[in-house]
Amino acid sequence: MTTIKLNKPAADQGTPADQGKPVARKKPVRQKSPELRDRTQAPAPKPVRPARSVKPTAEDAARPARSGSKSSGKPASQYGNGPSPRRASGHDRSPARTEKPYANNRIVRATPATQAAIDSDTRPRLSKVMAERGICSRREADDWIVNGWVKVNGDIIETLGTRIDPDAEIIISTYAKEHQAETVTVLLHKPLGYVSGQAEDGYEPAVVLFNPDNQWPEDSSGISFKRGHLRGLAPAGRLDIDSTGLLILTQDGRVARKLIGDDSTVEKEYLVRVEGELSANGLALLNHGLSLDGVTLKPAKVSWQNEDQLRFVLREGRKRQIRRMCELVGLHVVGLKRIRIGSINLGKLPPGQWRYLAANERF
């Protein structure tokens, strides 16, 4: 029996398929020091290299120092001497910061100490000055101040109740002007049975009539109805449940102040049907000389239209004023209709319908 001895190929020769290929050299393994191989001991600390000192040259000494830079020689960022803001990247999921229109200006906020000074100040409040100048209403002024849209003498004011000099310079942000331009004013022919303000005694407020179905087909304002027009829409003046005629609903504080402000001089005209016997000097008293609740009424224009109808032109609007005036001279009101406010007439607007105040119309 013949025995054949098979020899394994040498490690450096490889398999027959690897014949003719260059042999790859193996990377030598460096032996670790005994300290690193022994895991029971902490590794030796690495040596600390001393900081490299750089001596300033004559050119560096002659170069002027940058304003706002640190002592290290690095230029300060545009946000001051603190760390620069990190750049936004695709992985930054933080919400973008909304910059205010006057972001580069100084903002004045009240602290407990300054708030006490504000309360003891006798100067007029910022919102009052804005309303008196006809910029907006006080309510709008408060909203603009909170949003940082008002500057006084170059400073942004964000504190409600801030008092200023009456002749201070007030600048309004374009954001506030754009917001104000989007407001609307509605002319409504209020029918009987609706209250001008909040619902009471089971009667609905007149604002419920403000919907697309009741818009006057002949409305030429060019404004389309939007649900946002209902936000903040309020009556500028009152009209009793038993009265009909022109009622103003507005989002614009300037309109409201002009029509019902304490210093308003806008005329309101009414047609009033009456019954009873007018006293001897009753017509003269209706024009001037009557008082309500201890307050003398402003002069009015009252005249007969026919045998049972009077025409009233007033410059004020107290609660049930015309009815109470007539009672003082022996008359009883059986019908009242408002036909004009300022230069805006009721016209052909049907009861229960409304239209927008056009851009070229003024009270």
Summary of the structure (lengths in Angstrom):
residues: 363
radius of gyration: 41.4
end to end distance: 130.7
largest distance: 161.2
contacts: 799
relative contact order: 0.10
helix: 21%
strand: 21%
